[in-house]
Amino acid sequence: MTGKEFKAEKARIQGLRTLSHFDQARAFTLVLIERLFQEHKFSRIVELYHSEVCTPQDTFYLFEVAYSLNELGFIDESEKVYEHLLLDESNNSVILNNLSHIKRAKHQFKEAFELIQHAHEIVPHDEIIAENYQQILTILQTQQAIRTTYTNALAFLADENTFVLERLQTFIKNLYHEPDFTNHQLSIPEWKLGVLMETEAHQADALREDWLQKGYLRDTGKRDKHLTPVYELNPFLEKELEQIEPKQLPVKWLKGFDDVTIEQLERLSYFSILRKIRKMKKKHREIAERDLNELCLNYLMKNEKSVIVLSGSLVEIVLIHYCEKHDITTLYLPRRNNKTEKRNLYECDLAEILQYLKEKKLLSDIFVHVGNISRIYRNFIHPGKELRESELLSQSKADLCFLSVMEIITTLL
């Protein structure tokens, strides 16, 4: 210490001695804190601040104290001191920056941004403050993007089927039973997804990809010590699920989807019939193949009305093909008073074609009867028939029509 500094310090001490005992103690403590701060002895400052010497504590709300508390991990106390200092020094960029850092550490990003934004406005060229400003701005923008994704995800729920909604509810319920599930986040190994969803592994994988895409679930990009992905559950999902009325798929459809297999199609002779149809002329083949595909699908789905209507349509195109193969393009149909009517083949209905082939002995009586099965039941296409007659559509009628068309195709082609 130089002579000049010594004289200044001596004068200050003499000045302190003129104060009251309380004021003297406080003044000496302030000097001590200042000295300790210059020497980076932050732990000593915190010990002193927590001792009876600094009583009441609010009289020792100093920048040095706030800084030291934060350095030693007393974040809440440091925050309190900084906030008090800010009341008198609202434009102090250092205090604003340091308090913003504390708010950021406590994940209070909105408050942290307001503080650092103010500091950035005061000292726009300060590199540290500018960097902190940009970092918190990026965090807020990322959070907003995630929040938008989570909000938009709720719109998908209304279109989910019962199975998906049940898996979601089960998944959420089981997440809450996990001790490490905090802040809607949990590290989940691949094998555990099926356990949490209570479904098969392949279904769990498909659901995860779908949920990630829709925003029900988010891969945070973080990994635990075992390098297991950390997922975040959409925090709005649980409440929204409580208000969703599940859209039920008809049980017949669900069963039908499972029945559409190669084995079932083989049992229906689909592939052998398809080979026969593909030998028809192109103009007939395209219609016949389309009707066969729709017929077999609806038969496996047990859609009786569709099967009956399609059976009649398929019988008709096969008979048209059969007529043209025998060079029949015009039909002479009997009418009243022993008159006949000349009709183009494509203008005739199924009953007329069947009757003509029977009269020309190109089709045996039994096949005419078989063909008529689909023709008769095809009248169910008109709802009035169902309403005025006691006879109802049934699976047995669909079976008859399906078997009849398969028999006709097998024979005539």
N, C-alpha and C positions, 0 to 999 in steps of 0.2 A: 504494500500500500504506500503510495507516495505521501509526501508531507501534506500536500493539498487535500488529498482524499482523507487523510487522517484527521485533519482539522474539521472537514465537513462532517465526518462521522461523529466526531466528538461533539460538535455543535448539535447534531441531531439527537444524540443521547441526552445531552443537557436539556434539550427541549422536551424530551420525553419525560424527564424527571419532574418537570413542572406540572404534568398531568396528574389526574386522580389515580389512585391505586388501580382501579378497574381499567381506566383508559391506558395507564402505563402497561398493564399486563397485555391488553389487546394490541397496543402499539408494538411491544416487544415481540409478540407472537407473529404479527404481520411481517416484521423485519426478518424473523427467523424463517418463516415460510418462503419469503422472497429469496433468502440466501440458499435455502435447501433446494429451491426450484432451479436456481442458477447452476447448482452442482448436480442436477438430475437425481436428487435423492427423493424420488417420488414416494417410496414406501415410508420414509420418515414423515413426510407431509401428511400422509393418510393416517399414520399412527397418531400424530399430533392432532389432526382434525377429529379423530374418534375419541380423543382423551378429554378429561374434564377441563383441560386448559382452554379448549375452544368451546366454551359454553357461554351463551347459547350458540348453537352452530350457525344460525342464519346470519350472525354478525361476521362470520368468516367465509361468506360466499364469495370466493375469489376465483379468478381464472386459473391460478396455479393449483388451487384445490380441485377444481373441476377436471383439469387436465390429469392430475395425479390419480384421482379416483378412477378415471377411465382407463389409465395405463395399467392399474392393478385389478381391473375387472369389476369395479363397483359401478356398473353402468347406470343403474337406476338413480343412485345418489349423484353421479356426475351429471346426468340428464337434468336433475332437479336444480343443481347449481347453475348450469348453463342457461336454463330457462329463466332463472331469477336474474342473471346478469343481462340477459337479452332485454329485459324490461327497461333497463336504463341505457343499454347500448344496442338499440335495434338495428343499427347499420354497421355493426362490427362484423366484418366479413370472416374473421377467424372464428369467432364464436358461432356464427351461422354455419360455417363449414363443419366445425367439430360436432355441433349438435345434430346436424344433418347426418353425419357419420353414425352417431348413436341411434338415430331413428332408423337408419338403413339396417343396422345390425339387428334391430328389433322387428324387422320386416314391416315397418311403418313407412312404406315407400312414398305414399302421397305427401305425408308431412315432411319427409326427408327431401322430396323434390321442391316443395315450396320454399324450404330454408335455403337449399343450394341455389335455387333459381334467383332468390333475392341476393345472395352473395355474389353470384355471377353478374348480376346487373350492376352491383357496386364496383366490382373489380373484374371487368370482362377479360382482361389480359392475363390474369393470374392462371398459370398453367395447371396447378394442382386443382384449383376450384373448377376450372373449365373441364378437366378430365372427370372429376367427380360428378359434375353436372351432366355430362354426356353419358356416363355409366348409369346413373339413376334414371335418366330419360329413356335409355334403351330398356331398362328393366320395366318401366311403366308401359312402354309400347308393347313389349312382349306379353306382359300381364293382360293388357287390353285385348291383344290378339287371341290369347288363350281364353279369356272371358267370352269373347265373341263366338269362338268355336263352341264353347260349352253351352252358351245360350242357343245358338243355332241347332245344336244337337237335339234339343228338346222337341223340335218339330218332327224329328224322325220317329219318335216314340208312338205317335198316333197310328202309324202305319205298320207297326211291328205285330207279328202274330203272337199267339198265346205262348208258344214254346220259347221265343226269344225273351218275352217279358218275364216269364217265370225264371229263366236262367239269370236274367239281370237281378231280379229280386233275391234269388238264392245267393248269387255272387256277393251282393251288398251285405246281406245278412251274415254270411260267413266271414267277410272282411272284418266286420266289427268284433268277431270272436278272436281275431288275430291280435296278440299282445303288442306287436310292433306296428300296427296300423295307426298312424298318427298323421294329422293334417291331410287326411284323405290319401295318404301315400303308403305304399308297401312294396318291398322287394318281393317279386314273385318268380320263382323258377318255372320253366316251361311245364314240368310235370305237375306242378301244383295248380295250374289253371283249371284243369279238369276237375280237381278235387273241390276247388272253391265254387265252380259252376255246377258241380254234381252232374257231370255229363261225360261222354266218351272223349278220349284225347283228340281224335280227329275233329269232332264237333267243337271242342274247346278252342282248337287252333283257328278254325273258321270263324267262330264267334269273336275271338280276340281281334283278328284282322278287320272284321266288320265294325266292331266297337271302336277300334282305333281310328278307322276312317270316318266314322260318324261323329266322333267326339264324346262318346260315353266314357272312354278310357284314354289316358295319355301316357306315352312313354316319355318320362321326364328327361331322358338322356343320362341320368345318374345311374351309378352302379354301386352295390354294397361291397363289403370286403371280399365276398366270394364272386364278384363280377356279375352278380344277378341283377337284371334290369329292375329299376324302381318305377312302378306305375302310379299314376294319380287318377283317382276316381273323380269323375265330373261331380262337383259338390252340389249342383242343382238337381241331379238325377233322382235322388231318393224322394224328395218332396214331389217332383213331377209325376213319378211312378204311382204315387198314392192317388192321383187324380185321373189316371189313364184308365179308360174302359177297354179291356182287351178285345181285339177283333178276332172272333172265332172263325177258323176255317171249318167248313163242313167236314164231319168225321169221314164221310165217304171219300172226300178228296184226299185226306191224309192217308187213308188205307189204300186208296187207288195209286197214289204216288209210289208207295212201297211195292205195289204189285206190277208196276211197269218195269219188268226185267226181261232179260234175254230168255230166261227159262220159261217165263209165262208166255212170251210171244211164241216160243217154240211149241209150247203146248197147244196154242191156238192155230198152229200151222201157218203162222204169218209169213215166214220166210219162203216156204214152198209156194204159197199162193202168190207172193210178190214176184217170184221168178216167172210164174205163168203170166201174170199181168204185164210184165216187162217185155213179153213177146208180142203184145198187141200192137196195132198201128199207133203211131205217136199221138194222133188226135184223141184216140180212145184211152191210150195208156196213161196220159197225164191226168185225166179225170178219174180213171179207175184207181190209180195209185194214191191219189189224194184221198179219195173216199175210203180206200182200204186202211190207210194210216189213221184217219179220223175214226173209222169204225172200231178198229182194234183198241185204240186209246180209250174211247168212250166205253167200250165193253169192259175193259179192265177197271175203269173208274166207276163202273156200274151206273152209268147214265142211261136209263132205260129208253127215254124218249129219243135221245140222239141215236142210239143203236138202231131203233126201229126205223127212223127216217133215213138214216144212212144205208141201212140194209136195202131198202127199196131203191135208193139211188144207184147203189152198186149193181144190183140185179139188172136194172134198166140199162146201164151202160154196157154191161156184159152181153145182154141180149141184142143191143144195137150192133155191137161188134160181131156177134154171131150172125145176124141178118146180113150185114154187108159182106161177111166172109162167104155167104151163100148167094151173093149178088142180089140181095133183096133191098131195094132202096125205096120202093113204092108198095104200099099195102092197100089191098082192096077189101074194104070192111063192109060187112052186111048191115043194112039199115032196114027200116020198116018198109012194108009193101014189096018185099023181095028185091029191093034196090040195093046197090052197092055204092060205096063212096071211095073214091081214089084219094089216098092220103100219103104225103111224104113221110118217110120213116121217122124223121126227127120231130114231126108234129104229133106223133102218136104217143099215147100214154102207155104205162106198163100193162094195164089190163088188155088193151087192144093188141099190143105186141104178143102177149102170151096167147091170146085167143087165135090170132093169125097163125102163129107157129104150130098151135095144136091142130088147126084145120088142115094145114099143109103137111101135117105129120112129121114136122121137123123137130118136134119136142114131144116127148111122151106125156101121157096124162099125169103121171106122178110128178114130173118136173114142173108141169103147169101148176099143179096144186102147191108144190114147194115154193114156186115163184109167187103164187098168190098170197102166201103167208105174209110176206113183207108188204105186199100191196094192200091187203086188208087192214093190217095194223098201222100202215103208214097214215091212215086217216086220223090217227091220234095227233097228227100235226095240228089239227084244228082244235083249239080249246073247247069249242062248242060241243064236240063229241064227248069229251070228258064230263062236261057239265050236264048234258041231257041224258046220258046213258049211265046205267049202273056199272057197266064193265069199266074196269080201271086198268091203267098201265101197271105192269108188274115186271119183275126180273124174269119170270118164266116166259113171258111174251118176248122179251128181249133175247132170251136164250134161243127161242124158236126161230126168230128172224135171223140171228147171227148164224146159227147152224145151217139154215136154209140157203143163205147166200154163199156160204163156204162150199156147200155141196154143189150148187149150181156152177160156181167158178171151177171147182175141181173137175166137173164133168164136161162142161162146154169149152173150157180152154185146154 
